């Protein structure tokens, strides 16, 4: 397992004693049993307190935990609410939470810090305020906004970052940001504990940037996005989903070009539902419902309190172990499945040597000589391990733009290249730089023709 | 707006267990014995999805340490009755759920008035001593009420389900496709005959559903091979070549799909073994007025298969998406659906006959319930849990425990320690609680008191090992004994919450009778972040 020193400002014993006095008798007695005693599985560097003797090492460990460790929680949703609760009950008293969302009624079946009267308010604010109201003497600050708004110094200000996100994009961003943060200075390593759930399944993992495998290394483990070919949607619909996609992708832009579709607006969903239903009738297809319409257009992933609790608790358990060294931490991935029995699989996910974020080998792609630039772009979008949505390409050495998705001026200028053979623009062994607006980094791909 | 508030609130879970699962939840009465941190976390994850009601049975007074590890208490709760205090905070989570508290000593209640627990749909216990547990387990077992026993200590969590029988129709398998390619029914054969591949234009040819392609070539194959399907891999390859020969160009995706399904097409459709086993259970043979709906329908399906079903289960009727034009796909889908409907209606007739014969009215089992059973017939499950009596007294799994204990990766060691810890508690009315582990260069000596806890706990471990007829003491147990002494009966918020999630998820599966619950013990090790399940 990787040796890693957690960065903490060393407090002096005097700093903490005041804060500790505010606690009622027995508040931390469950925790102190673990923190004050050595354990056979704990790292030998673990320095417990010694019973009731108030010597400096005893104060030290409690203080690291209780007052001086700043933790960032990304996401105040299903996982985030659980994470905040678990952290403050585990002795973390200095927390910041970021979330850009506002509370929706469909959050209430699991996001237990919110009440019906909170619908419409920012999640980060309501969650932080609820925690501080319920749990005495903890500081939870919040930022209602995007993680991309924050700079390196902001992220360096935390000892640990726990993510409970539902978006691949945001995870890739924070992962790449934390890896890039390190540079050649190991003291800039900030551990990322990442959780994710989908229905009865989920995973918790510990990412030590540049040391362990990172989020980008494991993109190929993501399930394939369900997409429907446009020709099926337009010409040969067979499933209710095809009719719903037709309503939202083809019919809406044609009939309501001036109105931006808002999938959170029930009148918009209703409109799509009715159109999809009509089309389904025309083709004798059954099964279009309001709920399915909403599920398809919003790409809804089922979410339940229990799975969130399991994954969030696992993340916080790892955070606690990482900070206190009271037990060894997860190296580095735990998968959970609950639909058929109860099953977990814990393993070490391997670093990918050619990972575009944390690897140092270049990616080589074997490409058919007959490929056009457009074919190549489609090919990139299909590759599971790189997950690109709108890739823009340039020649890495000459800097020549092969195809740029934006701004419109460059798009127009490079559009004719789409029909060209890739080999006309990129020679055997040349390198292409791929960027995507969703990525905080660029990919370097060496082209090898077959 | 055509969706009510409640459907909106529960949208993300209705996509997993649907309206019928939700109704089951909303009528469930859950009892929690002891409002510990773990107990409250379990209830939180049941109140949020909307169980009918919960009742906390606990007569303890809230202490400072409870407020420290339980989110549903505040420092003002100190000194109050714990059942009442946690109920008030848990109740806030969902206005649709009723919360009750009963400030009674659970141990005395089990001893003096055990019938109290028969009013619940499920009972969950935390921190209950062995003797009370066995008595409660016995009463609930006889009443067929599920019991879930939960314990967390330090970084370890344990829970156990006890219930005589749990039947599942909606297991929600990920792949539910039954196309009968090897044994096409007449309407399907008829439909395939309407295709003349050679006469089709290129567009239509590229849109023949792969099911039709396979059936067409299988028919040809069977004509040339004594009506037999390709059975060896050489034959399957030859059959693939036959399909390839009909392909007009590489662009025809429907032929790709056909080729990818050759193996499936050549596998004979039959009743899955696990379903055959269910049909052999005596509850399926001996239907009485007391039989549950599950067994009545199971019997009807068994009889259907033995007669008009020609050895097969009722058809599910689902058709996966495939490359095809709309009219052909819809027509084929309707043929499968029609056959499924016919099968279900034959099963319905048999169910009604059985109901008549046992004096129950024919509308006491709904058509929906029968249809759902038919759709899921290949995936039905029956779990017969072992009783706690069997595990603890009459038939402990001596050999298995002994074998599992040899493997250092196994989590069974925590089971041994939790059982020993509970024995310790019953004798001393406290948990082992001391710093007993030191490094060689530690200046301190183990205090006498501490070494007593270690030795006493180890003595209980040895008693258990003897009971299980395990003759040699596995040395690695020492470290786990140290770890339990270190934990001192503590409940860490993270482990409480993790177990809360696991337990509530299993409870939801039991109540909704959907998805497959674990059987019968799960142990989570928060040191290694692993879990195991055991049949104990």
Interface residues (C-beta under 8 A of the other chain):
Chain A: X24 X25 X26 X27 X28 X29 X30 X31 X33 X34 X36 X37 X38 X39 X40 X41 X44 X48 X50 X51 X82 X85 X86 X89 X90 X105 X106 X108 X109 X110 X112 X115 X116 X134 X135 X136 X199 X200 X204 X236 X237 X238 X239 X266 X267 X270 X283 X284 X285 X290 X291 X294 X295 X300 X301 X302 X303 X304 X305 X306 X307 X308 X309 X310 X311 X312 X313 X314 X316 X317 X318 X320 X327 X328 X330 X334 X338 X339 X340 X341 X342 X343 X344 X346
Chain B: X1 X2 X3 X5 X7 X8 X9 X10 X11 X12 X13 X14 X15 X16 X37 X41 X44 X45 X48 X49 X50 X63 X64 X65 X67 X68 X69 X70 X71 X74 X75 X78 X92 X93 X94 X95 X154 X155 X171 X172 X207 X321 X322 X324 X325 X326 X329 X330 X333 X433 X435 X437 X438 X439 X442 X444 X478 X479 X480 X482 X483 X486 X487 X488 X490 X491 X492 X493 X494 X495 X497 X498 X500 X501 X502 X504 X505 X506 X508 X515 X516 X517 X518 X519 X522 X524 X526 X527 X528 X529 X530 X531 X533
